[in-house]
């Protein structure tokens, strides 16, 4: 771009006339400085019916710092009048620059009603305002910095449409050159464009200012406003998530030729026990998924919880499921239809043809209405570990395994059997299990109650001495499991030692991981730990009952 084109704002005319694509974001406030250029951008909310009146002149309709509450005072002793936005015009700010007379730094903030309308969360670390979609995923709606505020167009246009308002995008941009008009081959320019019916109005001039500053012999200014209107087809039902839901098809079986059979998960097209849609697949048709489908949810324990028979996303959605199946996760076809559409698409990637039937646990719970304990290794371990902790505390008055610290709580919520061949996932689960069974041993309490040798150190050794002291017959085997589990964890935390006689390799052989594989190997470790904890619980309860009698 030549210097003449620069001073004539050739690159900004499409912005000034509202023809430049916005890329999904609009700048509602900005202060910019570049070489030979300074710019200010602001915005103002006005009723749609006042747009033409606001385009008569290119001047700004709202200045920085304006738009805050104020009063009108009258000379004829009438009562003063309060104005929410400072005067009796219908203009409102979208962004307010707050000033504190030098006592505190000024800053910008987005108007309260816009934030409340979209229920935006302020992330003070990233300086963004966030919305959450129906799946609970974060969406950046506003980006805030000291010199710029950007708003996502979709959310802004919905707000404008809901309120019957338009947004005036105000701007003033100055450019200059040290050369004179004659040196540039230019003449003085002064033009206004736009107005009623055009959704823009601007003033553009170029003139000589030899006394202003040596580097500003020739100056240009682009000054004006463009109009952003609300969404044309705004539907409150859709934007407030009361729109028509979308439903995916899932594999529900195979036909006589071995081809997969698909059907929608829309409940309105499914049969039920009350005669609805005869001949259609039943709401309770089991749909099968690879177990890897749950990894996404295990990896975000702050947002999701995978429970025994249920998956939930904070307060957004939840779904019954069968996660007691050893090989798959199964979900009833109708329950899949209650998922947000984005989640349906995610689950569809892991959908497989039915292979067998749902777990016996899920069948008894959902079909027979019977109570059934979990059988899946991680779920059974967690139930046993939790119950053991409560009973031990009740019987002994102290914790054998201390509760996890809040920062480590994810080791509990995300504990699961890893996918076979996934070393990273396996290592993470070994770390979590070791946290629960080794790191949280209450060394202080067991140390006081055991007969220790001078060289006895470490939680596992003290724990073993304590188990001997209470006459637990499985003490040696339990300690051996914990030591090998600790050795596996050491391989996770450090560079794995591949030497045949290393503690890590001894643990690999002890758990027979090469033959069993990572998934089955970890499941077996959980099973063994569950058995030991169960036996220890029986030992304590029996001993306590005998002492009571």
Helices and strands as residue ranges (DSSP letters): H 3-7, H 13-16, E 25-34, E 37-47, G 48-50, H 51-54, E 70-72, E 81-83, E 95-98, E 107-110, H 112-117, E 121-123, E 128-132, E 138-145, E 148-152, H 153-163, E 165-177, H 181-184, E 189-195, E 200-208, E 218-228, H 236-239, E 249-254, E 260-264, G 267-269, E 286-290, G 291-294, H 295-298, E 304-307, E 310-313, E 317-320, E 328-332, H 333-336, H 341-348, E 351-352, H 360-362, I 363-367, H 377-396, G 406-408, H 410-413, H 423-434, I 435-439, H 443-448, H 459-469, H 475-493, H 503-510, H 513-516, H 518-548
